[in-house]
Amino acid sequence: MTPSLILINPWICDFAAYDLWSKPLGLLYLAGYLRYCGFRIHLIDCLDVHHPGMKGDKSMKKPKRRLYGTGKFWRQEVPKPLPLSVIPRPYSRYGLSLNIFVEELNKIRKPAAILVTSLMTYWYPGVKEVISLARKIHPGVPIILGGIYARLCHNHARQNMQADSIVASNDPVSLLKSLSEFGIPTPRLPPDSGHPPYPAFDLLSQIDYVCLLTSRGCPYRCRYCASHFLDPQPIHRDPGELLEEILFWYRDYKVRDFAFYDDALLIDAEKHLALLLEKLARHHLDLRFHTPNAVHVKEITAEIASLMHQTGFRTIRLGLETSDFSLHRNLDNKIAEGDFERGVQYLLKAGFAHNEIGAYILMGLPGQSVDSVMETIDFVANTGVMPFLSEYSPIPHTALWEKAISHSEYNLASEPLFHNNTILPCWDNSQKKDLPRLKTRVLEIREKYR
Ligand code: SF4
């Protein structure tokens, strides 16, 4: 009999959450790979906004959806975990109702194993809850945990999640090994050459968009980022193969929106992204591309900006972080004075509208002042693009981690809930009081471009 596996993307438990092209891409890659290897896959995406069973649930408000497949999730307010009880904001479990989740778990009578992914370190309450329910409904079935939280906070996950095994690698072969340790053989040999199977977006209730990875890793070593820890080996995929993948989703599933998940989409663009975009331009397709992970502004040339415009990029996000270049020297090396203005000019000249271009501004870094954030907001406004605040979340295994610990009133090392960027864990109360002022200024500027 074909062994069945249940793959789960858990709930988000947080003060806020938004579907900004958020899909569990690693889990979907794994689903495609395991399906190729002969397993029967039952995917439970707790963040599924289109689940047919949710339509009848009158206790939850229907989530508003916005442009290009983005929008809100289903949401139910839940009690705050004890360490966050003093934070004066409602806390929610985002995603499917408990009933629907349990129904989904019951659909498979005898799974061989249950695989659970994880993302932000401070979302672990959702992971813990799905594991506990899965254990109740399928006692004795091995539960294997993977994903970003499991890798960044391995010891915390081992001590608190009650998984039977934790896979600390993103190589699917280590998962097959783990399955075989539980006596679950792989029915069919995995592909040893050629491109790996596409991520199994077809297992979702509805495909609003597809997320693409043209590369893994990033050559920079920004002190606040865990890219080098999570993806130590840089990999670039073949542009021809990427084109085939895009055409597959476009033709077979009528997908029009694609979000790039790369950490370094524009690095070596002339050998990679530019080749893909040149090929795409010849097909004249009505596609829309989005870069929610931000691109390196210093890599934008007139040629690449023009190709991006020609092929249908609609949402461009730039990783500025701060306009204070003395701070950049201490934190990263990804941008020099003049790069931002030049990159924005290339994009505007290529034909992008002001409201299609946004810059991420990091806020809440240890030692960063409120004035420095305000100056950066004004700097972005003066270049004619939209500012987006991005609250700093301290991440284990990054170079800034120790400094973050020393600047925080919270015990970051023992409690991942305190990594939550909403609580600005590395700013003091007087700085946090200025948050509404910063947010108002950002909204005023963005309002101009609506
Ligand atoms: S450039 Fe971006 S992806 Fe690369 S290390 Fe810095 S923040 Fe991370």
Residues whose N, C-alpha, C, O or C-beta is under 5 A from the ligand:
A	BS01	SF4	C218 Y220 R221 C222 C225 S227 D263 K334
